[in-house]
Amino acid sequence: MKWFDLTGKTAVVTGAARGLGRAMAVGLAQAGADVVLVTNRSSAEEAKQEIESLGRKAVIVQADVSDQQALPKIVEAALSEFGKLDILVNNAGIIHRTAAADHSFVDWQEVIDTNLHSVFTLSQLAGREMIKQGSGKIINIASMLSFQGGINVPGYTASKHAVAGLTKALANEWASKGVQVNAIAPGYMSTDNTEALRNDENRSRQILERIPAGRWGTAEDLAGAVVFLASRASDYMAGHVLCVDGGWMVR
């Protein structure tokens, strides 16, 4: 298990208070990492307590990742608390469901600021530190809509296509410097973002019929994948978008 051991590593996870972010943060702590929990709307105290119960350290940073001015303090918190930054998980994201003909620019801009601009800036800030130390792991959270068009989510789809492209662009520049940049594309997961779909009997049935695993994913389904991409086990992976989707993409 030495290949997956994260003892002594410092991780930053955005959107860490609940859902996918919390599960990934806890998974990293279970593998040995100390974690900076970045949250905006809700408290991350429960996640902090869960991580500390594992014998790891956790620090909460309250920040709106759509605000460019708030992003440097996230990296600064990791450096001041732990002296280094080894792992960045760009998980925070939002979605607005509106038909393209009616999709407001305000909604579009909010999604792009949160899902894309923050990923670039945080990756750049963290990447500079990782390049200096000669090692690091950046894990972006992509989507099935990094590959497909979706329905009534033009802003979200554009942002997640861009996240996949940015992952590859950064990997091209930084792999030779000891920094691996990869992404996870979750399938249809049981989270707040998919509540409207799960409550739509017709759409939920259509989605489940296409998933070979026969179920919606859970937040815990991402824990192993994020530990893999954060660990030595993935040192020769760069620019990859790893689908954790119950088989959706192969159907």
Secondary structure as UniProt FT lines:
FT   HELIX           2..4
FT   TURN            7..8
FT   STRAND          10..14
FT   HELIX           19..30
FT   TURN            31..32
FT   STRAND          34..39
FT   HELIX           45..52
FT   TURN            53..55
FT   STRAND          58..62
FT   TURN            65..66
FT   HELIX           68..70
FT   HELIX           72..82
FT   STRAND          87..90
FT   HELIX           100..102
FT   HELIX           105..112
FT   HELIX           113..117
FT   HELIX           118..133
FT   STRAND          136..141
FT   HELIX           144..146
FT   HELIX           154..174
FT   HELIX           175..177
FT   STRAND          179..186
FT   HELIX           192..194
FT   HELIX           195..199
FT   HELIX           201..210
FT   TURN            212..213
FT   HELIX           219..222
FT   HELIX           223..230
FT   HELIX           232..234
FT   TURN            235..236
FT   STRAND          241..244
FT   TURN            246..247
FT   HELIX           248..250
//
